[in-house]
């Protein structure tokens, strides 16, 4: 299963800086630059169809917003400083 630190490193290495990037594009960046396993694709909740790794990406983004390492535009777009 992919961990928060690995997700953050992928984002830092592959997300363009200084421009807004949609959450869907961040998911694509993480998926293309990681080795997600079967556990990552399990649903985040029993009643959900959203894979666990999407929740983990959102959690990383939320944490990095609070530490001022990434900006959020109030919708679903993020920007690295």
N, C-alpha and C positions, 0 to 999 in steps of 0.2 A: 504494500500500500504506500502511496506517495505521502510524504510528510511535508509539513508547513515550510520548513527551511528549504527543501528542494523546490517547492512551488515558488517561493520567493526568489531563489536563485535563477530559476527559469525566466521569471518575469523580468528581473533585472537585466539578464543577458539578452533577451529577445524582444522586449517591448520597446518601441521607439520612445525616446525621451522628448518631453516638451510638446506632445500632441495628445489629444483625447483619443482613447481607444475604448471601444465598446466591451462590455462584459463578455459578449459572445466571442469577440476576437481574442480576448484574454484566454477564454476556455480553449480556443483553437491553438493558441500559442503554447499553452501548457500541454495539451494533448500531443501536439506534433513534436515536442521537445522532451518528452518523458517516456518512461516505460510503464504505463499504467497496467495493473494486473486485474485479475477477476474481482478481487475484493474492492478495488476502486470503482468498479461498475455496478456494484450492488446498490440498491436504492438507499437514499439517506434515511428514509423512514419506511416502515412496512407499507404505508398507504401512498407512498410517493413513487414516481417514475424517474425522479432526478437522481443521478448517480452521486455516490459519496464524494467523489473527487471534486464535483462542482461546489458542494458545500464547503469543502476544504479550501478551494480557491477563494470563495467569498469570505471565509474566515480570515485568511491571510490578508486580503484587501482591507477588510474592516480593521484589523490590527495595525496595518501599516498606515492607514488613514489617521489613526489615533497617535501614531508616532511621527506624523508629518513627513513620511517618506513617499507618500503618494497622495495625489489630490483626487477628489470626487466631485463631479459637477451636479450632484443632487438627483441625477437620473441613473443611468447605467453606464457611464463613461468615466474612465480613470486616466490620470496622467502622471508619469514619473517626473520628478524634478530633475 
